[in-house]
Amino acid sequence: MAFDALSKIADHQPDIVFVDIMMPRLDGYQTCSLIKHNKVFRQIPVIMLRARNGLFDSGAGPNRRFEH
């Protein structure tokens, strides 16, 4: 799923990206990191969602930084 999203980002170059933190194989944090470390895509805002209890994973999210 995340690999498909990365392919779509490359094909369509969206203005904003929404990712689910709990995606299988490559989670939302890893996907965001890949986007932010790519020179072409790093300026795209990434909104991280969580389908379970809220919009942001309160355990790991606030402690992670995705700077380039």
Buried (B, 14 or more C-beta within 10 A) or exposed (E): EBEEBBEEBEEEEEEEBEBBBEBEEBBBBEBBBBBBEBEEBEEBEBEBBBEEEEEBBEEEBEEEEBEE
